Structures are given as C-alpha cells and as structure tokens.
Amino acid sequence: MKSMISSTKIYNSIEMPPSLAKNMRCTSCGWLLGSSLVIATTVGVLCGIMNGFWTGLGLSLALTSVWTVMNLEAVKESLGINPLKITSWIIFVLLTILFYVIFTETFQFPSVGSLILATITAGFGWWSYYTLEPAKT
C-alpha cells in the first residue's frame, strides 16, 4: 500500500498516477476545447450558425496554439521538426506563391486553377528533391 501511495502525485488535491499527472496539461486543454464547443454551439443557436462556426474555429485554434506553445519540446520531438524541415517548408510555400503569381499574371489563368497548379508544381519539385536527394537529419 505504501508503494501505491508513493507512486501517486497530488495535482490540485486529486491523487493520480504519475503518467496521468504528466499529461494533465493535455487533459486540461481537452476540457477547454470541450468548453469552446459548448460556447460555439451556444453562439450558433443565439446568433446564427456561421457566427457559431467562426467562434468555435477561433477558440479551437487559439487553444491549440496555446497548448502547442506550452508543450513545444514534445511537439518538436513527436513531429521531428528540425531547422532543415522548417527551411524546406518555407521554400515550398514561397515557391507555391511564386508559381501562383506567374500563372495568374503571366499566363492569366483563373485564380483557383493557378493555386491548384502552383501547389502541384511546387509539390512535384519538393517530392522530386526528397526522392532523389534525401534530406540529412
């Protein structure tokens, strides 16, 4: 019985195992995201469905961003984020924007078609680079 008591941790006057106490911030964010869903539903019923949608989206993105900042090291480790991958994604986004401008201004393609074609073109170049020359980790 003593080993059971010594392996628990008190978090806000509730005894829990260490694994649960370690992930408590995630559990707290789960409650906050659930609360944002209730708030968004209430706004949707009282002020219109689109207002409820945008309220829910804004609250969810804000809370997810806060949780990500609180657990930045765990997020970096689990996603395998390193400076090379960040640079790679920035270059992908910049090439997509460049191709979009070229397709809309030079070739005068429609905006949606230009965006799709720019994403496919930049994605093909990005995929080819990583297939032929794998990035060093």
C-alpha positions as a Markdown table, in Angstrom:
| # | Residue | x | y | z |
|---|---|---|---|---|
| 1 | Met | 0.0 | 0.0 | 0.0 |
| 2 | Lys | 2.9 | 2.3 | 0.7 |
| 3 | Ser | 4.4 | 1.9 | -2.7 |
| 4 | Met | 1.0 | 2.7 | -4.2 |
| 5 | Ile | 0.8 | 6.0 | -2.3 |
| 6 | Ser | 4.4 | 6.9 | -3.1 |
| 7 | Ser | 3.9 | 6.4 | -6.8 |
| 8 | Thr | 0.9 | 8.8 | -7.0 |
| 9 | Lys | 1.1 | 12.6 | -7.4 |
| 10 | Ile | -1.2 | 15.2 | -6.0 |
| 11 | Tyr | -2.4 | 17.6 | -8.6 |
| 12 | Asn | -5.0 | 20.2 | -7.5 |
| 13 | Ser | -5.7 | 18.0 | -4.4 |
| 14 | Ile | -6.5 | 14.9 | -6.6 |
| 15 | Glu | -4.3 | 11.8 | -6.3 |
| 16 | Met | -3.4 | 10.3 | -9.7 |
| 17 | Pro | -0.7 | 8.1 | -11.2 |
| 18 | Pro | 2.5 | 9.9 | -12.5 |
| 19 | Ser | 1.6 | 9.2 | -16.1 |
| 20 | Leu | -1.7 | 10.9 | -15.8 |
| 21 | Ala | -0.2 | 13.8 | -13.9 |
| 22 | Lys | 2.4 | 14.2 | -16.7 |
| 23 | Asn | -0.3 | 14.6 | -19.3 |
| 24 | Met | -2.5 | 16.8 | -17.1 |
| 25 | Arg | -2.0 | 19.9 | -19.3 |
| 26 | Cys | -3.3 | 17.9 | -22.2 |
| 27 | Thr | -6.3 | 16.8 | -20.2 |
| 28 | Ser | -7.0 | 20.4 | -19.1 |
| 29 | Cys | -6.8 | 21.5 | -22.8 |
| 30 | Gly | -9.3 | 18.8 | -23.6 |
| 31 | Trp | -11.7 | 20.3 | -21.1 |
| 32 | Leu | -11.1 | 23.8 | -22.6 |
| 33 | Leu | -11.7 | 22.6 | -26.1 |
| 34 | Gly | -14.9 | 20.9 | -25.0 |
| 35 | Ser | -15.9 | 24.2 | -23.3 |
| 36 | Ser | -15.2 | 26.0 | -26.6 |
| 37 | Leu | -17.5 | 23.6 | -28.4 |
| 38 | Val | -20.3 | 24.4 | -25.9 |
| 39 | Ile | -19.6 | 28.2 | -26.3 |
| 40 | Ala | -19.6 | 27.9 | -30.1 |
| 41 | Thr | -22.9 | 25.9 | -30.0 |
| 42 | Thr | -24.5 | 28.5 | -27.8 |
| 43 | Val | -23.3 | 31.3 | -30.1 |
| 44 | Gly | -24.6 | 29.3 | -33.1 |
| 45 | Val | -28.0 | 28.9 | -31.6 |
| 46 | Leu | -28.3 | 32.5 | -30.4 |
| 47 | Cys | -26.5 | 34.5 | -33.1 |
| 48 | Gly | -26.6 | 32.3 | -36.2 |
| 49 | Ile | -24.8 | 29.2 | -37.4 |
| 50 | Met | -21.9 | 31.0 | -39.1 |
| 51 | Asn | -21.1 | 33.1 | -36.1 |
| 52 | Gly | -21.1 | 29.9 | -34.0 |
| 53 | Phe | -18.8 | 28.2 | -36.6 |
| 54 | Trp | -16.3 | 31.1 | -36.6 |
| 55 | Thr | -16.4 | 31.4 | -32.8 |
| 56 | Gly | -15.7 | 27.7 | -32.5 |
| 57 | Leu | -12.9 | 27.8 | -35.1 |
| 58 | Gly | -11.3 | 30.8 | -33.4 |
| 59 | Leu | -11.4 | 29.4 | -29.9 |
| 60 | Ser | -10.1 | 26.0 | -31.1 |
| 61 | Leu | -7.2 | 27.5 | -33.0 |
| 62 | Ala | -6.3 | 29.8 | -30.1 |
| 63 | Leu | -6.4 | 26.9 | -27.5 |
| 64 | Thr | -4.5 | 24.6 | -29.8 |
| 65 | Ser | -1.9 | 27.3 | -30.3 |
| 66 | Val | -1.6 | 27.8 | -26.5 |
| 67 | Trp | -1.2 | 24.1 | -25.9 |
| 68 | Thr | 1.4 | 23.8 | -28.6 |
| 69 | Val | 3.5 | 26.6 | -27.1 |
| 70 | Met | 3.1 | 25.1 | -23.6 |
| 71 | Asn | 4.4 | 21.7 | -24.9 |
| 72 | Leu | 6.7 | 22.9 | -27.6 |
| 73 | Glu | 9.5 | 20.4 | -27.0 |
| 74 | Ala | 7.2 | 17.5 | -27.1 |
| 75 | Val | 5.6 | 18.7 | -30.3 |
| 76 | Lys | 9.0 | 19.2 | -31.9 |
| 77 | Glu | 10.1 | 15.8 | -30.9 |
| 78 | Ser | 6.9 | 14.0 | -32.0 |
| 79 | Leu | 6.8 | 15.8 | -35.4 |
| 80 | Gly | 10.5 | 15.5 | -36.0 |
| 81 | Ile | 10.8 | 19.2 | -36.5 |
| 82 | Asn | 14.4 | 20.5 | -37.2 |
| 83 | Pro | 15.7 | 23.6 | -38.9 |
| 84 | Leu | 16.2 | 21.7 | -42.2 |
| 85 | Lys | 12.5 | 20.7 | -42.3 |
| 86 | Ile | 11.4 | 24.3 | -41.4 |
| 87 | Thr | 13.5 | 25.7 | -44.2 |
| 88 | Ser | 12.1 | 23.1 | -46.6 |
| 89 | Trp | 8.5 | 24.0 | -45.8 |
| 90 | Ile | 9.2 | 27.8 | -46.1 |
| 91 | Ile | 10.8 | 27.2 | -49.5 |
| 92 | Phe | 7.8 | 25.1 | -50.6 |
| 93 | Val | 5.4 | 27.9 | -49.6 |
| 94 | Leu | 7.4 | 30.6 | -51.3 |
| 95 | Leu | 7.7 | 28.6 | -54.5 |
| 96 | Thr | 3.9 | 28.0 | -54.4 |
| 97 | Ile | 3.3 | 31.7 | -54.1 |
| 98 | Leu | 5.8 | 32.5 | -56.9 |
| 99 | Phe | 4.2 | 30.0 | -59.2 |
| 100 | Tyr | 0.8 | 31.3 | -58.4 |
| 101 | Val | 1.9 | 34.8 | -59.3 |
| 102 | Ile | 3.5 | 33.6 | -62.5 |
| 103 | Phe | 0.4 | 31.6 | -63.5 |
| 104 | Thr | -2.1 | 34.4 | -62.8 |
| 105 | Glu | -0.1 | 37.4 | -64.1 |
| 106 | Thr | 1.9 | 35.9 | -67.0 |
| 107 | Phe | -0.4 | 33.2 | -68.3 |
| 108 | Gln | -3.6 | 34.8 | -66.9 |
| 109 | Phe | -5.0 | 31.6 | -65.6 |
| 110 | Pro | -8.0 | 31.8 | -63.2 |
| 111 | Ser | -7.1 | 32.2 | -59.6 |
| 112 | Val | -8.3 | 28.8 | -58.4 |
| 113 | Gly | -6.7 | 27.0 | -61.3 |
| 114 | Ser | -3.4 | 28.9 | -60.7 |
| 115 | Leu | -3.4 | 28.0 | -57.0 |
| 116 | Ile | -4.0 | 24.3 | -57.7 |
| 117 | Leu | -1.4 | 24.2 | -60.5 |
| 118 | Ala | 1.1 | 26.2 | -58.4 |
| 119 | Thr | 0.7 | 23.7 | -55.5 |
| 120 | Ile | 1.1 | 20.7 | -57.7 |
| 121 | Thr | 4.1 | 22.2 | -59.4 |
| 122 | Ala | 5.9 | 23.1 | -56.2 |
| 123 | Gly | 4.8 | 19.8 | -54.6 |
| 124 | Phe | 6.3 | 17.9 | -57.6 |
| 125 | Gly | 9.6 | 19.7 | -57.2 |
| 126 | Trp | 9.6 | 19.2 | -53.5 |
| 127 | Trp | 8.8 | 15.5 | -53.8 |
| 128 | Ser | 11.4 | 15.0 | -56.6 |
| 129 | Tyr | 14.1 | 16.6 | -54.4 |
| 130 | Tyr | 13.4 | 14.5 | -51.4 |
| 131 | Thr | 13.1 | 11.3 | -53.5 |
| 132 | Leu | 16.4 | 11.9 | -55.3 |
| 133 | Glu | 18.3 | 13.7 | -52.6 |
| 134 | Pro | 17.1 | 12.8 | -49.2 |
| 135 | Ala | 17.5 | 15.5 | -46.6 |
| 136 | Lys | 20.1 | 15.0 | -43.9 |
| 137 | Thr | 18.7 | 14.8 | -40.4 |
